[in-house]
Amino acid sequence: MNSRMFSYIKAFNFFSYGAIAIYSTYFAIYLQSIGTSTLEIGALMAGGPIVSIIANPLWGYLSDRLGNIRRILIIMLTGNLLVMQLVFLVESYTLIYMFMIVFFFFQMPVFSQSNSLILNSIEGTDHKFGAFRLYGSLGWAVLAVGAGPVIGQIGIDKLWVIYTIMMLIAIGLAFTLPRGGVANSGSGRVNYRTMFSNRTFLLFLLIGLVISIPNSMNSTFVGLYIADLGGNAKLIGWSAFIASIFEIPVFLLLDRYLKKNVRTMVLCLTFVSLLYALRWLLMSGVDTAIQIIFIQTIHCLTFGAFYYIGTQLTAIIVPAEFRASGQAVYALTWGGLSGIAAGFIGGWMFENTGPQSMYTLGGGMAAAGAIGFALLYVYLRVSAVKITMKNKEIS
């Protein structure tokens, strides 16, 4: 594969992540501007994870079956763009909810499938995953912060204009991508029983679910938290910028130094979970919007590291021919099942008990996740010792 093709993948990551960043950063503010309550916003955002229970495995299966992730990405992004136009045309909560359900069907699996395309495209080369994924973080940071002043000038009601332009660019770049598939040695049917019979993978998904719920709460409500503390659209954009831009050196460092073995990765996730607990406890005690901006710098060491390690861990455990489905299952727990709980629980807590209590709960859940990963590491180490001793007895 030539260097131009790799450049196209990087450019696609920049604009696809950037377009979703604009939606993710400002859409809750848009909904609030048309009279949607915090509880309704939470219920609306929970719809995406509910849909992802079907969407992630389905699109992952189609990618593996067709061996053409590029085609799947083009279909998903086009559906994403078209449905979002309908969302911005109506103000009825019922209609918005109905259209958003369809939007989520196309949007939720985009990142897991683009990850699979990267992993398959760099297979057998000297290229590293982080060197491509960092362009997604760069796009998220630059376009989110760049959209803030523009929205301040044209109004939050024109959010659809900025989103549409960025998504059209992403769709255009999707046509330049490689197919991103691998030769399937089986019948094209994904053996989920085999995937879930791997105890380490299953425990990783379950513990990761506990960690990801407060992360999803923060993603949905941090913009409203900043607004409640007096922050404007520009400050909300800077929050997204700070949260994403420092992911870039983290990805590069992990590319260079992270050992690609399961025990090392699980140990790293233990420390990442402790940092998550610290982050949420700090968020529970803020008094001003600017304090949130500073705390967002920890995002690179929490979400950035967890996302990278989880993606690589899944790639190691799941066979290559089922990689798209494996990444889809990982995305289902990280952004799907967790988002359901985050939308409903976070929305209720934000409105009734306040964001401080929501983040305090998140800190406790992250601490529980750290304990879970620590126990998983001990289990893996003991298992490795038993296997070594058994092999010595045989020899």
VOGU-3710 file (C-alpha; in Angstrom, 3 decimals, decimal comma):
1> mnsrmfsyik> 0,000/0,000/0,000  1,518/3,351/-1,027  2,150/6,350/1,228  -0,614/8,368/-0,449  -3,165/5,803/0,693  -1,971/6,120/4,292  -2,258/9,917/3,965  -5,877/9,532/2,867  -6,613/7,432/5,973  -5,152/10,163/8,188
11> afnffsygai> -7,144/12,901/6,437  -10,325/10,840/6,712  -9,748/10,368/10,441  -9,233/14,111/10,883  -12,541/15,121/9,285  -14,720/12,178/10,374  -13,741/12,617/14,029  -13,930/16,402/13,644  -17,469/16,295/12,254  -18,668/14,076/15,099
21> aiystyfaiy> -16,836/16,354/17,563  -18,928/19,306/16,403  -22,099/17,299/16,945  -20,943/15,825/20,260  -19,717/19,132/21,705  -22,601/21,423/20,785  -25,694/19,318/20,115  -26,830/19,250/23,752  -26,593/23,052/23,805  -28,650/23,188/20,604
31> lqsigtstle> -31,310/20,960/22,145  -31,406/23,138/25,253  -31,852/26,229/23,047  -35,056/24,804/21,548  -36,517/24,038/24,973  -35,421/20,451/25,642  -34,933/19,640/29,339  -31,800/18,008/30,748  -33,711/14,809/31,510  -35,042/14,715/27,933
41> igalmaggpi> -31,531/15,282/26,566  -30,266/12,368/28,668  -33,077/10,110/27,437  -32,364/11,173/23,859  -28,648/10,429/24,123  -29,425/7,054/25,711  -31,262/6,151/22,508  -27,959/5,909/20,635  -26,451/3,249/22,868  -29,717/1,287/22,766
51> vsiianplwg> -29,601/1,270/18,962  -25,892/0,383/19,022  -26,760/-2,991/20,586  -28,057/-3,917/17,133  -26,037/-1,532/14,962  -22,503/-2,381/16,141  -22,702/-6,176/15,657  -24,663/-5,766/12,401  -22,227/-3,374/10,718  -19,282/-5,376/12,094
61> ylsdrlgnir> -20,730/-8,570/10,630  -21,319/-6,899/7,248  -17,757/-5,568/7,195  -16,321/-9,021/7,916  -18,689/-10,734/5,476  -18,078/-8,324/2,575  -14,389/-7,766/3,320  -14,922/-4,108/2,394  -14,955/-1,714/5,345  -14,640/1,301/3,036
71> riliimltgn> -18,067/0,613/1,496  -19,620/0,192/4,944  -18,122/3,499/6,135  -19,461/5,365/3,076  -22,960/3,980/3,684  -22,873/4,849/7,391  -21,560/8,395/6,897  -24,047/9,147/4,107  -26,951/7,898/6,239  -25,551/9,923/9,146
81> llvmqlvflv> -25,558/13,125/7,088  -28,989/12,701/5,506  -30,821/11,845/8,734  -29,166/14,690/10,635  -30,674/17,172/8,161  -34,123/15,990/9,277  -33,167/16,354/12,943  -32,295/20,026/12,459  -35,494/20,696/10,482  -37,892/19,839/13,323
91> esytliymfm> -38,354/21,061/16,904  -40,845/18,453/18,151  -39,127/16,274/20,752  -40,976/13,187/19,492  -39,806/13,735/15,898  -36,257/14,561/16,988  -36,163/11,363/19,035  -37,426/9,273/16,103  -34,894/10,737/13,670  -32,045/10,468/16,178
101> ivffffqmpv> -32,711/6,751/16,600  -32,075/6,331/12,855  -29,057/8,661/13,032  -27,510/6,584/15,817  -27,934/3,439/13,725  -25,494/4,920/11,203  -23,267/6,910/13,576  -22,508/4,666/16,544  -20,328/2,054/14,742  -18,295/4,552/12,663
111> fsqsnsliln> -15,248/4,744/14,927  -14,997/0,994/15,599  -15,142/0,287/11,868  -12,572/2,972/11,027  -10,297/1,413/13,683  -10,687/-1,968/12,004  -9,813/-0,430/8,639  -6,636/1,077/10,110  -5,592/-2,169/11,837  -6,192/-4,236/8,707
121> siegtdhkfg> -4,442/-1,711/6,445  -1,260/-1,573/8,556  -1,115/-5,358/9,070  2,352/-6,549/8,089  3,807/-3,023/7,845  5,946/-0,918/10,177  3,081/1,544/10,737  1,502/1,845/14,204  -2,152/2,329/15,080  -1,567/5,439/17,208
131> afrlygslgw> 0,105/7,307/14,333  -3,217/7,150/12,460  -5,640/7,492/15,392  -3,930/10,698/16,553  -5,308/12,461/13,467  -8,776/11,713/14,809  -7,871/13,435/18,072  -6,363/16,343/16,147  -9,522/16,728/14,062  -11,692/16,483/17,174
141> avlavgagpv> -9,660/19,170/18,950  -9,201/21,624/16,080  -12,711/21,489/14,621  -14,450/21,530/18,017  -12,577/24,641/19,175  -12,790/26,253/15,725  -16,553/25,812/15,633  -17,022/27,693/18,929  -16,377/31,254/17,649  -18,301/30,500/14,437
151> igqigidklw> -21,334/29,342/16,417  -20,974/32,448/18,586  -21,290/34,559/15,422  -23,984/32,711/13,428  -25,946/31,260/16,372  -26,416/27,740/17,718  -29,448/27,330/15,417  -27,010/27,213/12,449  -25,058/24,295/13,911  -26,281/22,141/11,023
161> viytimmlia> -24,332/24,237/8,489  -20,931/23,558/10,078  -21,737/19,907/10,702  -22,901/19,342/7,125  -19,781/20,873/5,558  -17,415/18,770/7,675  -19,379/15,566/7,066  -19,415/16,122/3,292  -15,622/16,411/3,352  -15,382/13,199/5,389
171> iglaftlprg> -17,623/11,337/2,912  -15,519/12,566/-0,011  -12,350/11,315/1,664  -13,991/7,955/2,448  -13,989/7,174/-1,287  -10,169/7,377/-1,269  -9,748/4,756/1,476  -8,510/1,189/0,912  -11,051/-1,627/1,192  -9,736/-2,467/4,660
181> gvansgsgrv> -10,873/-6,094/4,628  -8,938/-9,311/5,292  -9,298/-12,699/3,740  -11,904/-14,646/5,700  -10,862/-18,197/6,350  -14,300/-19,243/7,520  -17,802/-19,165/6,095  -18,249/-15,457/6,786  -20,168/-16,217/9,965  -18,770/-14,707/13,139
191> nyrtmfsnrt> -18,471/-17,172/16,006  -19,531/-14,989/18,924  -19,563/-18,040/21,217  -15,821/-18,466/20,715  -15,268/-14,726/21,210  -17,134/-14,618/24,514  -15,741/-17,937/25,750  -12,400/-16,151/26,149  -12,591/-15,354/29,853  -10,039/-12,550/29,711
201> fllflliglv> -11,897/-10,755/26,918  -15,239/-11,137/28,683  -13,892/-9,807/31,998  -12,206/-6,928/30,176  -15,547/-5,989/28,602  -17,466/-6,210/31,905  -14,956/-4,163/33,915  -14,607/-1,708/31,038  -18,384/-1,226/31,128  -18,142/0,001/34,740
211> isipnsmnst> -15,400/2,467/33,745  -17,193/3,699/30,642  -20,523/4,662/32,255  -19,167/7,784/34,020  -17,113/8,592/30,908  -20,337/8,582/28,855  -22,037/10,742/31,502  -19,269/13,288/31,151  -19,366/13,243/27,340  -23,106/13,938/27,358
221> fvglyiadlg> -23,340/16,532/30,120  -19,999/18,346/30,424  -21,150/21,044/27,974  -24,262/21,678/30,063  -22,124/21,689/33,232  -19,900/24,389/31,732  -22,956/26,383/30,627  -24,496/26,117/34,107  -21,290/27,597/35,547  -21,453/30,557/33,157
231> gnakligwsa> -19,367/29,243/30,238  -20,215/30,122/26,616  -19,924/28,189/23,313  -16,307/29,291/22,874  -15,352/27,901/26,297  -17,181/24,644/25,573  -15,139/24,365/22,361  -11,902/24,900/24,284  -12,965/22,167/26,696  -13,214/19,721/23,792
241> fiasifeipv> -9,894/20,979/22,390  -8,005/20,495/25,651  -9,572/17,071/26,131  -8,443/15,836/22,706  -5,213/17,587/21,724  -3,098/15,931/24,418  -4,239/12,484/23,251  -1,733/12,865/20,404  1,499/12,505/22,451  -0,171/9,737/24,494
251> fllldrylkk> -0,870/7,720/21,332  2,699/8,233/20,108  4,176/7,188/23,463  1,969/4,105/23,637  2,955/3,205/20,071  6,589/3,330/21,112  6,630/1,876/24,621  3,516/-0,214/25,283  4,281/-3,936/25,235  1,720/-5,772/23,147
261> nvrtmvlclt> 0,875/-8,478/25,660  -2,344/-8,954/27,587  -0,973/-8,788/31,155  0,895/-5,533/30,586  -2,177/-3,943/29,028  -4,444/-5,000/31,896  -1,967/-3,586/34,422  -1,946/-0,292/32,521  -5,753/-0,221/32,574  -5,628/-0,519/36,379
271> fvsllyalrw> -3,643/2,728/36,637  -5,811/4,412/33,985  -8,910/3,568/36,037  -7,363/5,178/39,137  -6,746/8,335/37,101  -10,389/8,220/36,008  -11,441/8,129/39,676  -9,269/11,171/40,391  -10,680/13,019/37,378  -14,318/12,521/38,347
281> llmsgvdtai> -13,727/13,432/41,998  -12,042/16,652/40,886  -15,009/17,383/38,590  -17,398/16,917/41,506  -15,767/19,786/43,379  -15,429/22,536/40,742  -16,837/26,025/41,310  -16,087/27,698/37,963  -16,199/26,711/34,305  -12,485/27,402/33,836
291> qiifiqtihc> -11,639/24,721/36,409  -13,322/22,156/34,164  -11,038/23,183/31,300  -7,947/22,429/33,395  -9,338/19,096/34,601  -10,028/18,132/30,978  -6,265/17,803/30,465  -6,488/14,473/32,342  -8,677/13,197/29,481  -5,609/12,223/27,453
301> ltfgafyyig> -4,414/9,878/30,209  -7,857/8,419/30,879  -9,982/8,113/27,743  -7,008/8,339/25,353  -5,043/5,572/27,061  -8,082/3,356/27,729  -9,302/3,707/24,135  -5,888/2,861/22,665  -5,154/-0,063/24,983  -8,676/-1,472/24,665
311> tqltaiivpa> -8,517/-1,344/20,870  -5,127/-3,098/20,816  -6,178/-5,651/23,432  -9,254/-6,544/21,373  -7,111/-6,852/18,236  -4,808/-9,328/20,027  -7,551/-11,499/21,513  -9,977/-11,626/18,553  -8,869/-13,467/15,361  -7,956/-11,145/12,468
321> efrasgqavy> -10,744/-12,366/10,162  -13,313/-11,304/12,778  -11,560/-8,064/13,718  -14,385/-5,731/12,644  -16,853/-7,713/14,751  -14,455/-7,764/17,713  -14,020/-3,998/17,569  -17,799/-3,659/17,246  -18,339/-5,686/20,438  -15,758/-3,543/22,257
331> altwgglsgi> -17,501/-0,378/21,016  -20,852/-1,835/22,067  -19,782/-2,056/25,718  -17,731/1,152/25,741  -20,166/3,498/23,981  -23,312/1,395/23,763  -24,398/-0,330/26,947  -22,601/2,277/29,049  -24,360/5,083/27,231  -27,798/3,686/28,070
341> aagfiggwmf> -27,055/3,858/31,785  -25,246/7,178/31,393  -28,113/8,834/29,545  -30,857/7,872/31,964  -28,950/7,846/35,272  -26,800/10,863/34,382  -29,774/12,849/33,095  -31,819/12,155/36,223  -28,939/12,941/38,589  -27,910/16,106/36,724
351> entgpqsmyt> -31,445/17,480/36,948  -32,467/16,249/40,417  -29,339/15,915/42,555  -26,895/18,062/40,595  -23,796/17,365/38,471  -21,581/17,158/41,566  -23,309/14,003/42,793  -23,190/12,556/39,268  -19,411/12,947/39,162  -19,019/11,615/42,712
361> lgggmaaaga> -20,799/8,438/41,616  -18,479/8,302/38,613  -15,432/8,474/40,876  -16,685/5,531/42,916  -17,379/3,462/39,792  -13,902/4,181/38,393  -12,324/3,078/41,682  -14,332/-0,159/41,539  -13,109/-0,664/37,971  -9,490/-0,206/39,090
371> igfallyvyl> -9,968/-2,968/41,680  -11,507/-5,173/38,995  -8,561/-4,752/36,607  -6,081/-5,326/39,451  -7,793/-8,652/40,272  -7,801/-9,570/36,563  -4,047/-8,889/36,408  -3,460/-11,162/39,415  -5,591/-13,874/37,799  -3,595/-13,657/34,535
381> rvsavkitmk> -0,277/-13,743/36,380  -1,257/-16,779/38,452  -2,537/-18,523/35,311  0,760/-17,821/33,507  2,760/-19,267/36,426  0,613/-22,430/36,449  1,090/-22,894/32,704  4,863/-22,422/33,036  5,084/-24,976/35,853  2,960/-27,443/33,916
391> nkeis> 5,186/-27,107/30,846  8,286/-27,733/32,995  6,717/-30,891/34,413  5,943/-32,151/30,913  9,457/-31,454/29,663
//
